[in-house]
Amino acid sequence: MVQVTRKDGNEANENIIRRFNRKVLQSGVLAEAKASMRFAKPLSKPERRQKAIIRKERKADKLAKARLGLR
C-alpha cells in the first residue's frame, strides 16, 4: 500500500518527512518487507549436512592458505 503525504500550507520539509515515516511505521509495511527478506525455506537434513561439509572444507582451505602466507 502506498503512503501519500501532502504538504500542509507552510509546513517544513522535516515535518513532512517525519509524518511520512510515522505513517509507514504505523502501517507495518516496512516490518512486513523486512520479515519477508529474512525468510528462508527450511533445508532438509542431508542438505544441511552437505552445506556444513562445504563450509568446513572452505574454512580449512582458507586457514591452510593463511598459514602459507597466501592471501
PyMOL commands that set and color helices and strands:
alter all, ss='L'
color gray80, all
select helices_A, chain A and resi 13-27+29-38+45-68
alter helices_A, ss='H'
color red, helices_A
deselect
rebuild
show_as cartoon
